[in-house]
Amino acid sequence: MTTTNSTKARKQRKARANAPLHKKRRMVAAHLDSALMREYNVRSLTVRKGDTVKVLRGGEGIKGVESKVAKVDLSECKLIIENVTVAKADGTLTQRAVDPSNVVITKLDLSDPWRKEKLDGLKEARRS
């Protein structure tokens, strides 16, 4: 995942935080639902805007929420999911960032022809 060979947690965190965006994109990956896992013969994929995810872990009533991804924040390696909000001290609601390891992808956004072609290739590799 990172380019460092160190096993020290401090250096791993630094390498993850200072990674370029093209490497951070791969860090924003989540497991697929079991049905999708069987269909595409792959365990996880990078999350994109428009994918439907289910939150598996988290406090403050966000656990169990299933909704679309509104934004993928590569600089923080977090997801902004519709209907996942937290109340601020003044009572207003703001969107809460969720770590991609705490969600599972339940429905893929296949509007991108390149992504659809790539996933169909994975499906074909399973059959052969």
MOPAC internal coordinates of N, CA, C and O (Angstrom, degrees):
PM7 1SCF
backbone

  N    0.0000 0     0.00 0     0.00 0    0    0    0
  C    1.4318 1     0.00 0     0.00 0    1    0    0
  C    1.5195 1   111.00 1     0.00 0    2    1    0
  O    1.2310 1   120.77 1   129.18 1    3    2    1
  N    1.3004 1   116.13 1   -50.82 1    3    2    1
  C    1.4557 1   119.23 1   177.58 1    5    3    2
  C    1.5178 1   109.21 1  -105.60 1    6    5    3
  O    1.2310 1   121.21 1   -12.03 1    7    6    5
  N    1.3197 1   115.28 1   167.97 1    7    6    5
  C    1.4604 1   119.48 1  -175.01 1    9    7    6
  C    1.5219 1   112.98 1   -90.71 1   10    9    7
  O    1.2310 1   119.99 1   176.33 1   11   10    9
  N    1.3200 1   117.62 1    -3.67 1   11   10    9
  C    1.4600 1   120.23 1  -178.58 1   13   11   10
  C    1.5265 1   110.75 1   -83.18 1   14   13   11
  O    1.2310 1   121.11 1   -30.99 1   15   14   13
  N    1.3106 1   115.48 1   149.01 1   15   14   13
  C    1.4555 1   120.62 1   177.96 1   17   15   14
  C    1.5204 1   111.49 1  -100.44 1   18   17   15
  O    1.2310 1   120.45 1  -178.72 1   19   18   17
  N    1.3051 1   116.75 1     1.28 1   19   18   17
  C    1.4518 1   121.40 1  -177.20 1   21   19   18
  C    1.5253 1   111.36 1   -75.10 1   22   21   19
  O    1.2310 1   121.02 1   -30.98 1   23   22   21
  N    1.3251 1   115.66 1   149.02 1   23   22   21
  C    1.4631 1   120.56 1   174.98 1   25   23   22
  C    1.5172 1   111.00 1   -99.11 1   26   25   23
  O    1.2310 1   120.10 1   179.60 1   27   26   25
  N    1.3170 1   117.41 1    -0.40 1   27   26   25
  C    1.4547 1   121.05 1  -179.27 1   29   27   26
  C    1.5301 1   110.46 1   -74.80 1   30   29   27
  O    1.2310 1   120.90 1   -49.26 1   31   30   29
  N    1.3141 1   115.89 1   130.74 1   31   30   29
  C    1.4635 1   121.22 1  -177.81 1   33   31   30
  C    1.5223 1   111.66 1   -60.08 1   34   33   31
  O    1.2310 1   120.47 1   143.15 1   35   34   33
  N    1.3092 1   116.70 1   -36.85 1   35   34   33
  C    1.4567 1   121.10 1  -179.33 1   37   35   34
  C    1.5271 1   111.25 1   -61.04 1   38   37   35
  O    1.2310 1   120.60 1   135.52 1   39   38   37
  N    1.3241 1   116.45 1   -44.48 1   39   38   37
  C    1.4652 1   120.43 1   179.92 1   41   39   38
  C    1.5315 1   111.29 1   -72.44 1   42   41   39
  O    1.2310 1   120.02 1   147.06 1   43   42   41
  N    1.3312 1   117.56 1   -32.94 1   43   42   41
  C    1.4584 1   120.90 1   176.46 1   45   43   42
  C    1.5336 1   110.41 1   -63.85 1   46   45   43
  O    1.2310 1   120.62 1   135.13 1   47   46   45
  N    1.3403 1   116.42 1   -44.87 1   47   46   45
  C    1.4642 1   120.78 1   179.03 1   49   47   46
  C    1.5233 1   110.67 1   -63.02 1   50   49   47
  O    1.2310 1   120.42 1   138.68 1   51   50   49
  N    1.3326 1   116.80 1   -41.32 1   51   50   49
  C    1.4567 1   120.20 1  -179.65 1   53   51   50
  C    1.5330 1   110.83 1   -65.24 1   54   53   51
  O    1.2310 1   120.50 1   136.69 1   55   54   53
  N    1.3256 1   116.64 1   -43.31 1   55   54   53
  C    1.4657 1   120.33 1   179.85 1   57   55   54
  C    1.5252 1   110.98 1   -64.42 1   58   57   55
  O    1.2310 1   120.35 1   141.87 1   59   58   57
  N    1.3300 1   116.94 1   -38.13 1   59   58   57
  C    1.4661 1   121.55 1   178.75 1   61   59   58
  C    1.5291 1   110.72 1   -67.29 1   62   61   59
  O    1.2310 1   120.46 1   137.85 1   63   62   61
  N    1.3233 1   116.73 1   -42.15 1   63   62   61
  C    1.4640 1   120.92 1  -178.54 1   65   63   62
  C    1.5189 1   111.79 1   -69.97 1   66   65   63
  O    1.2310 1   119.68 1   144.71 1   67   66   65
  N    1.3258 1   118.22 1   -35.29 1   67   66   65
  C    1.4612 1   122.01 1  -176.05 1   69   67   66
  C    1.5223 1   113.91 1   -96.78 1   70   69   67
  O    1.2310 1   120.11 1  -171.82 1   71   70   69
  N    1.3299 1   117.40 1     8.18 1   71   70   69
  C    1.4664 1   120.75 1  -178.87 1   73   71   70
  C    1.5263 1   110.31 1   -67.63 1   74   73   71
  O    1.2310 1   119.99 1   -32.41 1   75   74   73
  N    1.3308 1   117.63 1   147.59 1   75   74   73
  C    1.4606 1   120.18 1   176.30 1   77   75   74
  C    1.5329 1   110.38 1   -69.79 1   78   77   75
  O    1.2310 1   120.94 1   -19.24 1   79   78   77
  N    1.3293 1   115.82 1   160.76 1   79   78   77
  C    1.4669 1   120.59 1  -173.56 1   81   79   78
  C    1.5252 1   113.09 1   -61.07 1   82   81   79
  O    1.2310 1   119.50 1   146.78 1   83   82   81
  N    1.3290 1   118.56 1   -33.22 1   83   82   81
  C    1.4575 1   119.06 1  -178.92 1   85   83   82
  C    1.5284 1   111.36 1   -68.49 1   86   85   83
  O    1.2310 1   119.87 1   157.23 1   87   86   85
  N    1.3321 1   117.85 1   -22.77 1   87   86   85
  C    1.4605 1   120.68 1   174.91 1   89   87   86
  C    1.5196 1   111.16 1   -89.13 1   90   89   87
  O    1.2310 1   120.55 1   147.63 1   91   90   89
  N    1.3361 1   116.55 1   -32.37 1   91   90   89
  C    1.4615 1   119.66 1   177.52 1   93   91   90
  C    1.5304 1   111.24 1   -66.09 1   94   93   91
  O    1.2310 1   120.06 1   151.53 1   95   94   93
  N    1.3205 1   117.50 1   -28.47 1   95   94   93
  C    1.4583 1   121.29 1   179.47 1   97   95   94
  C    1.5244 1   110.71 1   -57.96 1   98   97   95
  O    1.2310 1   120.51 1   141.86 1   99   98   97
  N    1.3229 1   116.64 1   -38.14 1   99   98   97
  C    1.4614 1   120.21 1   179.91 1  101   99   98
  C    1.5229 1   111.74 1   -74.86 1  102  101   99
  O    1.2310 1   120.47 1   159.57 1  103  102  101
  N    1.3368 1   116.72 1   -20.43 1  103  102  101
  C    1.4556 1   120.24 1   178.39 1  105  103  102
  C    1.5292 1   111.96 1   -76.44 1  106  105  103
  O    1.2310 1   120.46 1   161.52 1  107  106  105
  N    1.3298 1   116.72 1   -18.48 1  107  106  105
  C    1.4615 1   121.29 1  -179.78 1  109  107  106
  C    1.5292 1   107.70 1   -93.47 1  110  109  107
  O    1.2310 1   120.97 1  -115.99 1  111  110  109
  N    1.3142 1   115.76 1    64.01 1  111  110  109
  C    1.4639 1   121.93 1  -179.79 1  113  111  110
  C    1.5199 1   108.89 1  -118.83 1  114  113  111
  O    1.2310 1   121.18 1   -28.11 1  115  114  113
  N    1.3323 1   115.34 1   151.89 1  115  114  113
  C    1.4631 1   120.72 1   179.96 1  117  115  114
  C    1.5245 1   108.89 1  -138.84 1  118  117  115
  O    1.2310 1   121.27 1   -22.85 1  119  118  117
  N    1.3240 1   115.18 1   157.15 1  119  118  117
  C    1.4590 1   120.71 1   177.63 1  121  119  118
  C    1.5215 1   110.42 1   -67.78 1  122  121  119
  O    1.2310 1   121.40 1   -26.15 1  123  122  121
  N    1.3113 1   114.93 1   153.85 1  123  122  121
  C    1.4498 1   121.37 1   175.58 1  125  123  122
  C    1.5254 1   109.74 1   -91.63 1  126  125  123
  O    1.2310 1   120.86 1   -24.03 1  127  126  125
  N    1.3198 1   115.95 1   155.97 1  127  126  125
  C    1.4537 1   121.93 1   172.30 1  129  127  126
  C    1.5318 1   108.09 1   -62.79 1  130  129  127
  O    1.2310 1   120.08 1   -24.92 1  131  130  129
  N    1.3177 1   117.45 1   155.08 1  131  130  129
  C    1.4668 1   120.48 1  -174.11 1  133  131  130
  C    1.5271 1   112.19 1   -59.43 1  134  133  131
  O    1.2310 1   119.69 1   143.81 1  135  134  133
  N    1.3352 1   118.21 1   -36.19 1  135  134  133
  C    1.4649 1   120.57 1   178.75 1  137  135  134
  C    1.5293 1   110.75 1   -66.09 1  138  137  135
  O    1.2310 1   120.27 1   136.71 1  139  138  137
  N    1.3348 1   117.09 1   -43.29 1  139  138  137
  C    1.4644 1   120.60 1   178.23 1  141  139  138
  C    1.5188 1   111.16 1   -68.52 1  142  141  139
  O    1.2310 1   120.74 1   146.44 1  143  142  141
  N    1.3345 1   116.20 1   -33.56 1  143  142  141
  C    1.4573 1   120.60 1   179.09 1  145  143  142
  C    1.5344 1   110.43 1   -62.72 1  146  145  143
  O    1.2310 1   121.15 1   137.36 1  147  146  145
  N    1.3248 1   115.41 1   -42.64 1  147  146  145
  C    1.4724 1   119.62 1   177.97 1  149  147  146
  C    1.5281 1   111.41 1   -68.51 1  150  149  147
  O    1.2310 1   120.70 1   140.93 1  151  150  149
  N    1.3364 1   116.26 1   -39.07 1  151  150  149
  C    1.4613 1   120.61 1  -176.79 1  153  151  150
  C    1.5233 1   112.55 1   -66.58 1  154  153  151
  O    1.2310 1   120.56 1   136.27 1  155  154  153
  N    1.3418 1   116.53 1   -43.73 1  155  154  153
  C    1.4606 1   120.23 1  -174.66 1  157  155  154
  C    1.5189 1   113.90 1  -102.08 1  158  157  155
  O    1.2310 1   119.88 1   176.41 1  159  158  157
  N    1.3180 1   117.83 1    -3.59 1  159  158  157
  C    1.4568 1   122.61 1   176.06 1  161  159  158
  C    1.5298 1   111.81 1    57.38 1  162  161  159
  O    1.2310 1   121.04 1  -139.38 1  163  162  161
  N    1.3328 1   115.61 1    40.62 1  163  162  161
  C    1.4561 1   121.65 1   178.28 1  165  163  162
  C    1.5262 1   107.33 1  -146.35 1  166  165  163
  O    1.2310 1   120.28 1   -34.42 1  167  166  165
  N    1.3268 1   117.08 1   145.58 1  167  166  165
  C    1.4637 1   121.13 1  -174.99 1  169  167  166
  C    1.5281 1   113.07 1   -83.05 1  170  169  167
  O    1.2310 1   120.10 1   138.96 1  171  170  169
  N    1.3438 1   117.41 1   -41.04 1  171  170  169
  C    1.4635 1   119.52 1  -175.93 1  173  171  170
  C    1.5237 1   110.74 1  -141.98 1  174  173  171
  O    1.2310 1   121.60 1   -21.80 1  175  174  173
  N    1.3310 1   114.55 1   158.20 1  175  174  173
  C    1.4580 1   122.27 1   177.33 1  177  175  174
  C    1.5234 1   108.72 1  -141.32 1  178  177  175
  O    1.2310 1   120.89 1   -19.46 1  179  178  177
  N    1.3355 1   115.91 1   160.54 1  179  178  177
  C    1.4517 1   118.89 1   175.04 1  181  179  178
  C    1.5244 1   108.62 1   -70.82 1  182  181  179
  O    1.2310 1   121.10 1   -38.65 1  183  182  181
  N    1.3093 1   115.50 1   141.35 1  183  182  181
  C    1.4614 1   121.25 1  -178.08 1  185  183  182
  C    1.5123 1   108.75 1   -83.82 1  186  185  183
  O    1.2310 1   120.87 1   -41.58 1  187  186  185
  N    1.3270 1   115.93 1   138.42 1  187  186  185
  C    1.4534 1   121.95 1   177.93 1  189  187  186
  C    1.5153 1   110.16 1  -124.23 1  190  189  187
  O    1.2310 1   121.09 1   -20.43 1  191  190  189
  N    1.3176 1   115.52 1   159.57 1  191  190  189
  C    1.4513 1   121.07 1   174.90 1  193  191  190
  C    1.5285 1   108.22 1   -60.90 1  194  193  191
  O    1.2310 1   120.30 1   -49.36 1  195  194  193
  N    1.3072 1   117.02 1   130.64 1  195  194  193
  C    1.4613 1   121.75 1  -179.75 1  197  195  194
  C    1.5078 1   113.39 1   105.15 1  198  197  195
  O    1.2310 1   119.57 1   160.40 1  199  198  197
  N    1.3266 1   118.43 1   -19.60 1  199  198  197
  C    1.4642 1   121.26 1   175.40 1  201  199  198
  C    1.5295 1   109.15 1   -67.33 1  202  201  199
  O    1.2310 1   120.60 1   -32.55 1  203  202  201
  N    1.3169 1   116.46 1   147.45 1  203  202  201
  C    1.4582 1   120.95 1   175.13 1  205  203  202
  C    1.5134 1   107.96 1   -97.84 1  206  205  203
  O    1.2310 1   120.54 1   -52.01 1  207  206  205
  N    1.3326 1   116.57 1   127.99 1  207  206  205
  C    1.4587 1   121.88 1  -177.67 1  209  207  206
  C    1.5219 1   109.77 1  -126.45 1  210  209  207
  O    1.2310 1   121.36 1   -23.19 1  211  210  209
  N    1.3312 1   115.01 1   156.81 1  211  210  209
  C    1.4597 1   121.73 1   174.47 1  213  211  210
  C    1.5212 1   107.50 1  -117.53 1  214  213  211
  O    1.2310 1   120.55 1   -51.24 1  215  214  213
  N    1.3355 1   116.55 1   128.76 1  215  214  213
  C    1.4598 1   121.71 1  -179.35 1  217  215  214
  C    1.5267 1   108.28 1   -80.32 1  218  217  215
  O    1.2310 1   120.48 1   -57.21 1  219  218  217
  N    1.3391 1   116.69 1   122.79 1  219  218  217
  C    1.4580 1   121.58 1  -178.31 1  221  219  218
  C    1.5148 1   112.41 1   -95.98 1  222  221  219
  O    1.2310 1   119.95 1   149.22 1  223  222  221
  N    1.3376 1   117.69 1   -30.78 1  223  222  221
  C    1.4581 1   121.56 1  -177.48 1  225  223  222
  C    1.5133 1   109.66 1  -132.76 1  226  225  223
  O    1.2310 1   121.57 1   -32.48 1  227  226  225
  N    1.3287 1   114.60 1   147.52 1  227  226  225
  C    1.4563 1   119.88 1   176.37 1  229  227  226
  C    1.5091 1   110.27 1   144.89 1  230  229  227
  O    1.2310 1   121.18 1   -27.77 1  231  230  229
  N    1.2960 1   115.36 1   152.23 1  231  230  229
  C    1.4522 1   120.66 1  -178.97 1  233  231  230
  C    1.5059 1   112.38 1   -96.70 1  234  233  231
  O    1.2310 1   121.09 1     9.25 1  235  234  233
  N    1.3126 1   115.52 1  -170.75 1  235  234  233
  C    1.4624 1   124.03 1   173.85 1  237  235  234
  C    1.5216 1   112.81 1    57.57 1  238  237  235
  O    1.2310 1   120.08 1  -144.49 1  239  238  237
  N    1.3275 1   117.46 1    35.51 1  239  238  237
  C    1.4551 1   120.95 1   174.09 1  241  239  238
  C    1.5132 1   116.31 1    76.35 1  242  241  239
  O    1.2310 1   119.43 1  -163.32 1  243  242  241
  N    1.3228 1   118.69 1    16.68 1  243  242  241
  C    1.4635 1   119.05 1   179.32 1  245  243  242
  C    1.5255 1   111.46 1   -94.90 1  246  245  243
  O    1.2310 1   120.26 1   162.98 1  247  246  245
  N    1.3234 1   117.12 1   -17.02 1  247  246  245
  C    1.4642 1   120.41 1  -179.44 1  249  247  246
  C    1.5273 1   109.39 1   -65.63 1  250  249  247
  O    1.2310 1   120.85 1   -46.80 1  251  250  249
  N    1.3270 1   115.97 1   133.20 1  251  250  249
  C    1.4588 1   121.22 1   178.75 1  253  251  250
  C    1.5101 1   114.41 1    92.64 1  254  253  251
  O    1.2310 1   119.55 1   172.48 1  255  254  253
  N    1.3337 1   118.47 1    -7.52 1  255  254  253
  C    1.4618 1   121.36 1  -179.65 1  257  255  254
  C    1.5246 1   109.19 1   -72.24 1  258  257  255
  O    1.2310 1   120.80 1   -46.82 1  259  258  257
  N    1.3289 1   116.07 1   133.18 1  259  258  257
  C    1.4641 1   120.99 1   176.53 1  261  259  258
  C    1.5152 1   107.80 1  -120.71 1  262  261  259
  O    1.2310 1   120.91 1   -62.26 1  263  262  261
  N    1.3275 1   115.86 1   117.74 1  263  262  261
  C    1.4561 1   120.71 1  -175.19 1  265  263  262
  C    1.5231 1   110.03 1  -158.30 1  266  265  263
  O    1.2310 1   121.04 1    -5.80 1  267  266  265
  N    1.3353 1   115.62 1   174.20 1  267  266  265
  C    1.4577 1   121.69 1  -179.60 1  269  267  266
  C    1.5224 1   111.35 1   -80.48 1  270  269  267
  O    1.2310 1   121.54 1   -27.53 1  271  270  269
  N    1.3261 1   114.66 1   152.47 1  271  270  269
  C    1.4596 1   121.07 1   175.60 1  273  271  270
  C    1.5271 1   107.47 1   -80.78 1  274  273  271
  O    1.2310 1   120.65 1   -57.75 1  275  274  273
  N    1.3392 1   116.36 1   122.25 1  275  274  273
  C    1.4642 1   121.66 1  -179.62 1  277  275  274
  C    1.5213 1   111.43 1   -86.35 1  278  277  275
  O    1.2310 1   120.48 1   146.57 1  279  278  277
  N    1.3525 1   116.69 1   -33.43 1  279  278  277
  C    1.4597 1   120.27 1  -176.64 1  281  279  278
  C    1.5232 1   109.01 1  -157.93 1  282  281  279
  O    1.2310 1   120.55 1   -34.06 1  283  282  281
  N    1.3159 1   116.55 1   145.94 1  283  282  281
  C    1.4604 1   122.75 1   172.84 1  285  283  282
  C    1.5173 1   106.75 1  -112.85 1  286  285  283
  O    1.2310 1   120.69 1   -64.14 1  287  286  285
  N    1.3301 1   116.28 1   115.86 1  287  286  285
  C    1.4629 1   122.10 1  -178.35 1  289  287  286
  C    1.5299 1   108.56 1   -95.14 1  290  289  287
  O    1.2310 1   120.57 1   -80.14 1  291  290  289
  N    1.3210 1   116.52 1    99.86 1  291  290  289
  C    1.4583 1   120.77 1  -177.26 1  293  291  290
  C    1.5180 1   112.65 1   -72.24 1  294  293  291
  O    1.2310 1   119.84 1   149.51 1  295  294  293
  N    1.3151 1   117.90 1   -30.49 1  295  294  293
  C    1.4572 1   119.20 1  -178.68 1  297  295  294
  C    1.5253 1   111.30 1   -66.81 1  298  297  295
  O    1.2310 1   119.97 1   146.57 1  299  298  297
  N    1.3337 1   117.66 1   -33.43 1  299  298  297
  C    1.4622 1   121.68 1   178.96 1  301  299  298
  C    1.5283 1   112.65 1  -102.26 1  302  301  299
  O    1.2310 1   120.04 1   173.29 1  303  302  301
  N    1.3371 1   117.53 1    -6.71 1  303  302  301
  C    1.4719 1   123.33 1  -174.98 1  305  303  302
  C    1.5280 1   111.25 1    56.53 1  306  305  303
  O    1.2310 1   120.81 1  -132.63 1  307  306  305
  N    1.3268 1   116.05 1    47.37 1  307  306  305
  C    1.4612 1   122.51 1  -178.74 1  309  307  306
  C    1.5194 1   110.18 1  -130.68 1  310  309  307
  O    1.2310 1   120.87 1   -18.05 1  311  310  309
  N    1.3450 1   115.94 1   161.95 1  311  310  309
  C    1.4553 1   123.14 1   177.33 1  313  311  310
  C    1.5212 1   109.03 1  -111.99 1  314  313  311
  O    1.2310 1   120.58 1   -38.87 1  315  314  313
  N    1.3220 1   116.49 1   141.13 1  315  314  313
  C    1.4528 1   122.26 1   170.20 1  317  315  314
  C    1.5223 1   105.67 1  -107.19 1  318  317  315
  O    1.2310 1   121.01 1   -61.03 1  319  318  317
  N    1.3353 1   115.68 1   118.97 1  319  318  317
  C    1.4587 1   121.95 1  -173.72 1  321  319  318
  C    1.5231 1   108.26 1  -113.33 1  322  321  319
  O    1.2310 1   120.58 1   -41.73 1  323  322  321
  N    1.3472 1   116.50 1   138.27 1  323  322  321
  C    1.4569 1   120.94 1   177.85 1  325  323  322
  C    1.5312 1   109.62 1   -60.68 1  326  325  323
  O    1.2310 1   120.33 1   -36.08 1  327  326  325
  N    1.2987 1   116.97 1   143.92 1  327  326  325
  C    1.4727 1   125.05 1   177.79 1  329  327  326
  C    1.5227 1   113.68 1    67.54 1  330  329  327
  O    1.2310 1   119.25 1  -166.66 1  331  330  329
  N    1.3133 1   119.03 1    13.34 1  331  330  329
  C    1.4656 1   121.63 1   173.30 1  333  331  330
  C    1.5188 1   106.08 1  -109.83 1  334  333  331
  O    1.2310 1   121.41 1   -80.98 1  335  334  333
  N    1.3328 1   114.92 1    99.02 1  335  334  333
  C    1.4528 1   120.61 1  -175.74 1  337  335  334
  C    1.5159 1   109.91 1  -128.27 1  338  337  335
  O    1.2310 1   121.39 1   -15.51 1  339  338  337
  N    1.3198 1   114.94 1   164.49 1  339  338  337
  C    1.4543 1   122.54 1   176.66 1  341  339  338
  C    1.5238 1   107.23 1  -135.85 1  342  341  339
  O    1.2310 1   120.79 1   -37.63 1  343  342  341
  N    1.3335 1   116.09 1   142.37 1  343  342  341
  C    1.4579 1   120.61 1  -179.03 1  345  343  342
  C    1.5230 1   109.78 1   -81.35 1  346  345  343
  O    1.2310 1   120.82 1   -47.16 1  347  346  345
  N    1.3353 1   116.03 1   132.84 1  347  346  345
  C    1.4515 1   121.37 1   175.65 1  349  347  346
  C    1.5222 1   109.24 1   -84.46 1  350  349  347
  O    1.2310 1   120.29 1    -5.57 1  351  350  349
  N    1.3129 1   117.04 1   174.43 1  351  350  349
  C    1.4605 1   121.58 1  -177.23 1  353  351  350
  C    1.5259 1   112.40 1   -61.39 1  354  353  351
  O    1.2310 1   120.43 1   147.62 1  355  354  353
  N    1.3525 1   116.79 1   -32.38 1  355  354  353
  C    1.4622 1   119.03 1  -179.93 1  357  355  354
  C    1.5212 1   112.97 1   -85.65 1  358  357  355
  O    1.2310 1   119.94 1  -177.32 1  359  358  357
  N    1.3336 1   117.72 1     2.68 1  359  358  357
  C    1.4632 1   121.73 1   175.77 1  361  359  358
  C    1.5112 1   114.74 1    97.23 1  362  361  359
  O    1.2310 1   119.46 1   169.20 1  363  362  361
  N    1.3227 1   118.64 1   -10.80 1  363  362  361
  C    1.4568 1   120.13 1   179.38 1  365  363  362
  C    1.5273 1   109.66 1   -76.98 1  366  365  363
  O    1.2310 1   121.32 1   -28.10 1  367  366  365
  N    1.3108 1   115.08 1   151.90 1  367  366  365
  C    1.4661 1   120.84 1   179.01 1  369  367  366
  C    1.5183 1   109.68 1   -95.15 1  370  369  367
  O    1.2310 1   120.75 1   -39.90 1  371  370  369
  N    1.3139 1   116.16 1   140.10 1  371  370  369
  C    1.4620 1   122.04 1   176.38 1  373  371  370
  C    1.5265 1   108.28 1  -133.12 1  374  373  371
  O    1.2310 1   120.72 1   -26.38 1  375  374  373
  N    1.3327 1   116.23 1   153.62 1  375  374  373
  C    1.4574 1   120.36 1  -179.26 1  377  375  374
  C    1.5174 1   110.18 1   -69.16 1  378  377  375
  O    1.2310 1   121.21 1   -36.76 1  379  378  377
  N    1.3365 1   115.29 1   143.24 1  379  378  377
  C    1.4566 1   120.70 1  -178.86 1  381  379  378
  C    1.5210 1   108.97 1  -108.43 1  382  381  379
  O    1.2310 1   120.76 1   -49.14 1  383  382  381
  N    1.3143 1   116.16 1   130.86 1  383  382  381
  C    1.4635 1   121.35 1   177.90 1  385  383  382
  C    1.5244 1   109.12 1   -76.50 1  386  385  383
  O    1.2310 1   120.75 1   -42.23 1  387  386  385
  N    1.3319 1   116.17 1   137.77 1  387  386  385
  C    1.4599 1   122.27 1  -178.01 1  389  387  386
  C    1.5267 1   108.46 1  -121.85 1  390  389  387
  O    1.2310 1   120.74 1   -42.41 1  391  390  389
  N    1.3139 1   116.20 1   137.59 1  391  390  389
  C    1.4575 1   120.63 1   177.63 1  393  391  390
  C    1.5303 1   109.31 1   -72.45 1  394  393  391
  O    1.2310 1   119.49 1   -41.68 1  395  394  393
  N    1.3316 1   118.58 1   138.32 1  395  394  393
  C    1.4753 1   119.76 1  -178.17 1  397  395  394
  C    1.5269 1   113.86 1   -64.66 1  398  397  395
  O    1.2310 1   119.94 1   160.29 1  399  398  397
  N    1.3362 1   117.72 1   -19.71 1  399  398  397
  C    1.4616 1   119.01 1   178.37 1  401  399  398
  C    1.5247 1   111.72 1   -73.95 1  402  401  399
  O    1.2310 1   120.18 1   167.79 1  403  402  401
  N    1.3300 1   117.26 1   -12.21 1  403  402  401
  C    1.4589 1   121.43 1  -178.48 1  405  403  402
  C    1.5194 1   113.30 1   -97.65 1  406  405  403
  O    1.2310 1   120.11 1  -171.92 1  407  406  405
  N    1.3208 1   117.39 1     8.08 1  407  406  405
  C    1.4638 1   120.60 1  -179.60 1  409  407  406
  C    1.5206 1   110.15 1  -126.45 1  410  409  407
  O    1.2310 1   121.15 1   -16.08 1  411  410  409
  N    1.3253 1   115.41 1   163.92 1  411  410  409
  C    1.4536 1   121.85 1   172.52 1  413  411  410
  C    1.5309 1   106.85 1  -129.54 1  414  413  411
  O    1.2310 1   120.42 1   -43.06 1  415  414  413
  N    1.3254 1   116.80 1   136.94 1  415  414  413
  C    1.4647 1   121.69 1  -178.55 1  417  415  414
  C    1.5251 1   108.08 1   -79.70 1  418  417  415
  O    1.2310 1   120.78 1   -56.99 1  419  418  417
  N    1.3450 1   116.11 1   123.01 1  419  418  417
  C    1.4646 1   120.09 1  -179.57 1  421  419  418
  C    1.5185 1   112.61 1  -103.83 1  422  421  419
  O    1.2310 1   120.05 1   154.25 1  423  422  421
  N    1.3410 1   117.51 1   -25.75 1  423  422  421
  C    1.4577 1   120.84 1   178.46 1  425  423  422
  C    1.5153 1   108.49 1  -147.04 1  426  425  423
  O    1.2310 1   120.56 1   -47.83 1  427  426  425
  N    1.3248 1   116.54 1   132.17 1  427  426  425
  C    1.4624 1   122.08 1  -178.01 1  429  427  426
  C    1.5222 1   111.06 1   -93.10 1  430  429  427
  O    1.2310 1   120.64 1   -35.90 1  431  430  429
  N    1.3200 1   116.38 1   144.10 1  431  430  429
  C    1.4649 1   122.51 1   173.67 1  433  431  430
  C    1.5216 1   107.29 1   -87.48 1  434  433  431
  O    1.2310 1   120.42 1   -70.66 1  435  434  433
  N    1.3297 1   116.80 1   109.34 1  435  434  433
  C    1.4633 1   121.42 1  -176.33 1  437  435  434
  C    1.5250 1   112.00 1  -105.09 1  438  437  435
  O    1.2310 1   119.82 1  -153.16 1  439  438  437
  N    1.3390 1   117.94 1    26.84 1  439  438  437
  C    1.4617 1   120.58 1   179.18 1  441  439  438
  C    1.5316 1   111.52 1   -72.26 1  442  441  439
  O    1.2310 1   120.03 1   157.11 1  443  442  441
  N    1.3360 1   117.54 1   -22.89 1  443  442  441
  C    1.4562 1   121.71 1   178.13 1  445  443  442
  C    1.5274 1   108.63 1   -82.21 1  446  445  443
  O    1.2310 1   119.52 1   -61.91 1  447  446  445
  N    1.3360 1   118.52 1   118.09 1  447  446  445
  C    1.4689 1   120.06 1  -177.18 1  449  447  446
  C    1.5347 1   113.12 1   -63.54 1  450  449  447
  O    1.2310 1   120.47 1   147.00 1  451  450  449
  N    1.3489 1   116.70 1   -33.00 1  451  450  449
  C    1.4669 1   119.07 1   179.10 1  453  451  450
  C    1.5247 1   110.77 1   -65.19 1  454  453  451
  O    1.2310 1   120.59 1   136.55 1  455  454  453
  N    1.3359 1   116.48 1   -43.45 1  455  454  453
  C    1.4713 1   120.17 1   179.94 1  457  455  454
  C    1.5265 1   110.63 1   -66.17 1  458  457  455
  O    1.2310 1   120.36 1   139.42 1  459  458  457
  N    1.3366 1   116.93 1   -40.58 1  459  458  457
  C    1.4680 1   120.89 1   178.98 1  461  459  458
  C    1.5229 1   110.60 1   -62.32 1  462  461  459
  O    1.2310 1   120.46 1   137.63 1  463  462  461
  N    1.3346 1   116.73 1   -42.37 1  463  462  461
  C    1.4623 1   121.30 1   179.04 1  465  463  462
  C    1.5327 1   110.77 1   -64.07 1  466  465  463
  O    1.2310 1   120.77 1   138.42 1  467  466  465
  N    1.3319 1   116.14 1   -41.58 1  467  466  465
  C    1.4639 1   121.17 1   179.60 1  469  467  466
  C    1.5299 1   110.79 1   -63.32 1  470  469  467
  O    1.2310 1   120.18 1   136.24 1  471  470  469
  N    1.3323 1   117.26 1   -43.76 1  471  470  469
  C    1.4642 1   121.29 1   179.74 1  473  471  470
  C    1.5229 1   111.68 1   -69.21 1  474  473  471
  O    1.2310 1   120.28 1   144.20 1  475  474  473
  N    1.3298 1   117.07 1   -35.80 1  475  474  473
  C    1.4645 1   119.88 1   176.17 1  477  475  474
  C    1.5253 1   110.53 1   -64.98 1  478  477  475
  O    1.2310 1   120.39 1   146.22 1  479  478  477
  N    1.3377 1   116.85 1   -33.78 1  479  478  477
  C    1.4609 1   120.79 1   175.27 1  481  479  478
  C    1.5114 1   111.59 1   -64.48 1  482  481  479
  O    1.2310 1   120.25 1   141.49 1  483  482  481
  N    1.3371 1   117.12 1   -38.51 1  483  482  481
  C    1.4604 1   120.49 1   176.39 1  485  483  482
  C    1.5217 1   110.83 1   -65.26 1  486  485  483
  O    1.2310 1   121.21 1   142.70 1  487  486  485
  N    1.3214 1   115.29 1   -37.30 1  487  486  485
  C    1.4680 1   120.82 1   179.66 1  489  487  486
  C    1.5282 1   110.11 1   -65.32 1  490  489  487
  O    1.2310 1   121.11 1   138.53 1  491  490  489
  N    1.3461 1   115.49 1   -41.47 1  491  490  489
  C    1.4711 1   120.68 1  -179.93 1  493  491  490
  C    1.5152 1   111.08 1   -67.97 1  494  493  491
  O    1.2310 1   120.13 1   143.32 1  495  494  493
  N    1.3228 1   117.37 1   -36.68 1  495  494  493
  C    1.4734 1   121.39 1   179.97 1  497  495  494
  C    1.5299 1   109.75 1   -63.36 1  498  497  495
  O    1.2310 1   120.30 1   150.42 1  499  498  497
  N    1.3040 1   117.04 1   -29.58 1  499  498  497
  C    1.4508 1   121.13 1   179.17 1  501  499  498
  C    1.5238 1   111.43 1   -69.62 1  502  501  499
  O    1.2310 1   121.09 1   141.04 1  503  502  501
  N    1.3512 1   115.53 1   -38.96 1  503  502  501
  C    1.4706 1   120.59 1  -176.55 1  505  503  502
  C    1.5354 1   112.19 1   -71.09 1  506  505  503
  O    1.2310 1   120.36 1   147.75 1  507  506  505
  N    1.3291 1   116.93 1   -32.25 1  507  506  505
  C    1.4581 1   119.24 1  -175.25 1  509  507  506
  C    1.5208 1   112.53 1   -83.09 1  510  509  507
  O    1.2310 1   120.10 1   180.00 1  511  510  509

